[in-house]
């Protein structure tokens, strides 16, 4: 079951990297009424994508566990 979850998390990470961080917003995004700069938005998206890929690979190869 962890191998399936690892593949799913890996694919989500790839989708975040390829489609999530390619936004061309000038002003950034609104978070609770505070405008986040576009560079910070891209940094958060790349970071979450890389962490998702890393955790998915670790789950797949058995180096990490949910419980």
DSSP file (Angstrom, degrees, kcal/mol; ACC not computed):
  #  RESIDUE AA STRUCTURE BP1 BP2  ACC     N-H-->O    O-->H-N    N-H-->O    O-->H-N    TCO  KAPPA ALPHA  PHI   PSI    X-CA   Y-CA   Z-CA
    1    1 A X     >        0   0    0      0, 0.0     4,-2.1     0, 0.0     5,-0.2   0.000 360.0 360.0 360.0 -35.0    0.0    0.0    0.0
    2    2 A X  H  >  +     0   0    0      1,-0.2     4,-2.4     2,-0.2     5,-0.1   0.821 360.0  57.0 -70.0 -28.3    2.9    2.4    0.7
    3    3 A X  H  > S+     0   0    0      2,-0.2     4,-2.2     1,-0.2    -1,-0.2   0.905 107.8  47.5 -66.9 -40.0    4.3    1.8   -2.8
    4    4 A X  H  > S+     0   0    0      2,-0.2     4,-2.3     1,-0.2    -2,-0.2   0.920 113.4  47.8 -65.8 -43.3    1.0    2.9   -4.3
    5    5 A X  H  X S+     0   0    0     -4,-2.1     4,-2.7     1,-0.2     5,-0.2   0.883 109.9  53.9 -64.6 -37.5    0.9    6.0   -2.1
    6    6 A X  H  X S+     0   0    0     -4,-2.4     4,-2.2     2,-0.2    -2,-0.2   0.911 109.6  46.7 -62.6 -42.8    4.6    6.7   -2.9
    7    7 A X  H  X S+     0   0    0     -4,-2.2     4,-2.4     2,-0.2    -2,-0.2   0.906 113.2  49.8 -65.3 -41.2    3.8    6.7   -6.6
    8    8 A X  H  X S+     0   0    0     -4,-2.3     4,-2.1     2,-0.2    -2,-0.2   0.922 112.6  45.7 -64.5 -44.4    0.8    8.9   -6.1
    9    9 A X  H  X S+     0   0    0     -4,-2.7     4,-2.2     2,-0.2    -1,-0.2   0.882 111.7  53.3 -67.2 -37.3    2.7   11.4   -4.0
   10   10 A X  H  X S+     0   0    0     -4,-2.2     4,-2.1    -5,-0.2    -2,-0.2   0.924 109.9  47.5 -60.6 -45.6    5.5   11.4   -6.6
   11   11 A X  H  X S+     0   0    0     -4,-2.4     4,-2.3     2,-0.2    -2,-0.2   0.879 109.8  52.4 -66.0 -37.7    3.1   12.1   -9.4
   12   12 A X  H  X S+     0   0    0     -4,-2.1     4,-2.3     2,-0.2    -1,-0.2   0.913 108.5  51.8 -63.0 -41.4    1.5   14.9   -7.5
   13   13 A X  H  X S+     0   0    0     -4,-2.2     4,-2.3     1,-0.2    -2,-0.2   0.900 109.0  49.8 -61.4 -41.0    4.9   16.4   -6.9
   14   14 A X  H  X S+     0   0    0     -4,-2.1     4,-2.7     1,-0.2     5,-0.3   0.913 110.2  50.6 -63.6 -41.4    5.7   16.3  -10.6
   15   15 A X  H  X>S+     0   0    0     -4,-2.3     4,-2.5     1,-0.2     5,-1.0   0.892 109.5  51.0 -63.5 -38.9    2.4   18.0  -11.4
   16   16 A X  I  X>S+     0   0    0     -4,-2.3     5,-1.2     3,-0.2     4,-1.0   0.926 113.2  45.6 -63.7 -43.5    3.2   20.7   -8.9
   17   17 A X  I  <5S+     0   0    0     -4,-2.3     4,-0.3     3,-0.2    -2,-0.2   0.918 120.6  36.8 -66.4 -43.5    6.6   21.3  -10.4
   18   18 A X  I  <5S+     0   0    0     -4,-2.7    -2,-0.2    -5,-0.2    -3,-0.2   0.849 135.2  15.7 -82.5 -33.7    5.5   21.3  -14.0
   19   19 A X  I  <5S+     0   0    0     -4,-2.5     3,-0.3    -5,-0.3    -3,-0.2   0.709 120.8  54.5-113.5 -25.8    2.1   23.1  -13.8
   20   20 A X  I  <<S+     0   0    0     -5,-1.0     3,-0.4    -4,-1.0    -3,-0.2   0.853 108.4  44.6 -81.5 -34.8    1.9   24.8  -10.4
   21   21 A X  S   <S+     0   0    0     -5,-1.2    -1,-0.2    -4,-0.3    -4,-0.1   0.337  91.5  83.3 -95.0   8.4    5.0   26.9  -10.5
   22   22 A X        +     0   0    0     -3,-0.3    -1,-0.2     2,-0.0     2,-0.2   0.082  58.6 132.9 -99.0  25.1    4.6   28.2  -14.0
   23   23 A X        -     0   0    0     -3,-0.4    19,-0.1     1,-0.1    -3,-0.0  -0.527  45.4-155.6 -77.2 142.6    2.3   31.1  -13.1
   24   24 A X        +     0   0    0     -2,-0.2     2,-0.2     4,-0.0    -1,-0.1  -0.200  34.7 153.0-109.5  40.6    3.1   34.4  -14.6
   25   25 A X        -     0   0    0      1,-0.1     4,-0.1    13,-0.1    13,-0.1  -0.484  32.2-159.8 -73.8 138.8    1.3   36.6  -12.0
   26   26 A X  S    S+     0   0    0     -2,-0.2    12,-0.4     1,-0.1    -1,-0.1   0.890  88.5  35.3 -82.5 -42.7    2.7   40.0  -11.6
   27   27 A X  S    S-     0   0    0      1,-0.3     2,-0.2    10,-0.1    -1,-0.1   0.532 102.4-129.4 -93.8  -5.2    1.3   40.8   -8.2
   28   28 A X        -     0   0    0      9,-0.2    -1,-0.3     7,-0.1     2,-0.3  -0.554  39.3 -56.7  89.1-160.6    1.5   37.4   -6.6
   29   29 A X  E     -A   36   0A   0      7,-1.0     7,-3.2    -2,-0.2     2,-0.5  -0.852  45.0-111.3-122.9 158.8   -1.4   35.8   -4.8
   30   30 A X  E     -A   35   0A   0     -2,-0.3     2,-0.5     5,-0.2     5,-0.2  -0.770  29.5-178.8 -91.4 127.8   -3.6   36.9   -1.9
   31   31 A X  E >  S-A   34   0A   0      3,-2.7     3,-2.0    -2,-0.5    -2,-0.0  -0.944  74.4 -30.8-127.4 109.0   -3.3   35.0    1.3
   32   32 A X  T 3  S-     0   0    0     -2,-0.5     3,-0.1     1,-0.3    -1,-0.1   0.851 124.3 -48.8  51.6  40.8   -5.6   36.1    4.1
   33   33 A X  T 3  S+     0   0    0      1,-0.2     2,-0.5     0, 0.0    -1,-0.3   0.438 118.3 108.7  84.4  -0.8   -5.6   39.7    2.8
   34   34 A X  E <   -A   31   0A   0     -3,-2.0    -3,-2.7     2,-0.0     2,-0.5  -0.936  68.4-129.3-110.9 129.7   -1.8   39.9    2.5
   35   35 A X  E     -A   30   0A   0     -2,-0.5     2,-0.5    -5,-0.2    -5,-0.2  -0.658  17.8-151.3 -82.4 123.3   -0.3   39.9   -0.9
   36   36 A X  E     -A   29   0A   0     -7,-3.2    -7,-1.0    -2,-0.5     5,-0.1  -0.796  24.0-113.9 -91.5 130.5    2.5   37.3   -1.4
   37   37 A X     >  -     0   0    0     -2,-0.5     4,-2.0    -9,-0.2     3,-0.3  -0.240  23.3-116.8 -61.0 154.0    5.1   38.3   -3.9
   38   38 A X  H  > S+     0   0    0    -12,-0.4     4,-2.3     1,-0.2     5,-0.2   0.830 114.2  56.4 -65.1 -31.5    5.3   36.1   -7.0
   39   39 A X  H  > S+     0   0    0      2,-0.2     4,-2.1     1,-0.2    -1,-0.2   0.880 108.4  47.4 -67.4 -36.2    8.8   35.0   -6.2
   40   40 A X  H  > S+     0   0    0     -3,-0.3     4,-2.4     2,-0.2    -2,-0.2   0.868 110.2  53.1 -70.9 -35.9    7.6   33.7   -2.8
   41   41 A X  H  X S+     0   0    0     -4,-2.0     4,-2.1     2,-0.2    -2,-0.2   0.932 111.9  44.7 -62.4 -46.3    4.7   32.0   -4.4
   42   42 A X  H  X S+     0   0    0     -4,-2.3     4,-2.8     2,-0.2     5,-0.2   0.876 111.3  53.9 -66.6 -37.2    7.0   30.2   -6.9
   43   43 A X  H  X S+     0   0    0     -4,-2.1     4,-2.4     2,-0.2    -2,-0.2   0.912 110.2  46.5 -63.4 -43.1    9.4   29.3   -4.1
   44   44 A X  H  X S+     0   0    0     -4,-2.4     4,-2.5     2,-0.2    -2,-0.2   0.896 113.6  48.8 -65.3 -40.3    6.7   27.7   -2.0
   45   45 A X  H  X S+     0   0    0     -4,-2.1     4,-2.0     2,-0.2    -2,-0.2   0.924 113.4  45.5 -68.1 -43.6    5.3   25.8   -5.0
   46   46 A X  H  X S+     0   0    0     -4,-2.8     4,-2.6     2,-0.2     5,-0.2   0.914 113.6  51.1 -64.0 -41.8    8.8   24.5   -6.0
   47   47 A X  H  X S+     0   0    0     -4,-2.4     4,-2.4    -5,-0.2    -2,-0.2   0.920 111.1  46.3 -62.3 -44.7    9.5   23.6   -2.4
   48   48 A X  H  X S+     0   0    0     -4,-2.5     4,-2.0     1,-0.2    -1,-0.2   0.857 112.8  51.4 -67.9 -33.3    6.3   21.6   -1.9
   49   49 A X  H  X S+     0   0    0     -4,-2.0     4,-2.3    -5,-0.2    -2,-0.2   0.922 111.4  46.2 -66.9 -43.9    6.9   19.9   -5.3
   50   50 A X  H  X S+     0   0    0     -4,-2.6     4,-2.5     2,-0.2    -2,-0.2   0.905 113.5  48.7 -66.2 -41.6   10.4   18.8   -4.4
   51   51 A X  H  X S+     0   0    0     -4,-2.4     4,-2.6    -5,-0.2     5,-0.2   0.887 111.1  51.1 -65.9 -38.1    9.4   17.6   -0.9
   52   52 A X  H  X S+     0   0    0     -4,-2.0     4,-2.4    -5,-0.2    -2,-0.2   0.917 111.8  46.7 -64.7 -42.9    6.5   15.6   -2.4
   53   53 A X  H  X S+     0   0    0     -4,-2.3     4,-2.3     2,-0.2     5,-0.2   0.933 113.6  48.9 -63.6 -45.4    8.8   14.0   -4.9
   54   54 A X  H  X S+     0   0    0     -4,-2.5     4,-2.2     1,-0.2    -2,-0.2   0.930 113.9  44.7 -60.6 -47.5   11.3   13.2   -2.2
   55   55 A X  H  X S+     0   0    0     -4,-2.6     4,-2.4     1,-0.2    -1,-0.2   0.883 111.9  53.1 -67.4 -37.6    8.7   11.7    0.2
   56   56 A X  H  X S+     0   0    0     -4,-2.4     4,-2.2    -5,-0.2    -1,-0.2   0.905 110.5  47.0 -62.7 -41.6    7.1    9.7   -2.6
   57   57 A X  H  X S+     0   0    0     -4,-2.3     4,-2.2     2,-0.2     6,-0.2   0.905 111.7  51.0 -66.3 -41.1   10.4    8.1   -3.7
   58   58 A X  H  X>S+     0   0    0     -4,-2.2     5,-2.0     1,-0.2     6,-1.2   0.889 111.5  47.9 -64.6 -38.6   11.2    7.3    0.0
   59   59 A X  H ><5S+     0   0    0     -4,-2.4     3,-0.8     4,-0.2    -1,-0.2   0.918 110.7  51.8 -65.1 -42.9    7.8    5.7    0.4
   60   60 A X  H 3<5S+     0   0    0     -4,-2.2    -2,-0.2     1,-0.2    -1,-0.2   0.904 113.1  42.8 -62.8 -42.7    8.2    3.7   -2.8
   61   61 A X  H 3<5S-     0   0    0     -4,-2.2    -1,-0.2    -5,-0.1    -2,-0.2   0.460 115.5-112.1 -86.9  -0.1   11.6    2.3   -1.9
   62   62 A X  T <<5S+     0   0    0     -3,-0.8    -3,-0.2    -4,-0.5    -4,-0.1   0.617  83.6 118.9  86.5  12.3   10.6    1.5    1.7
   63   63 A X  S   <S+     0   0    0     -5,-2.0     2,-0.3    -6,-0.2    -4,-0.2   0.586  75.0  42.1 -86.6 -10.1   12.8    4.1    3.5
   64   64 A X        -     0   0    0     -6,-1.2     2,-0.3    -9,-0.1    -2,-0.1  -0.949  67.4-164.2-133.8 154.8    9.8    5.9    5.0
   65   65 A X        -     0   0    0     -2,-0.3    -6,-0.0     1,-0.1    -7,-0.0  -0.971  24.8-136.8-138.2 151.6    6.6    4.7    6.6
   66   66 A X              0   0    0     -2,-0.3    -1,-0.1     1,-0.1    -7,-0.0   0.858 360.0 360.0 -73.4 -35.8    3.3    6.3    7.5
   67   67 A X              0   0    0      0, 0.0    -1,-0.1     0, 0.0     0, 0.0   0.383 360.0 360.0-118.7 360.0    3.1    4.7   10.9
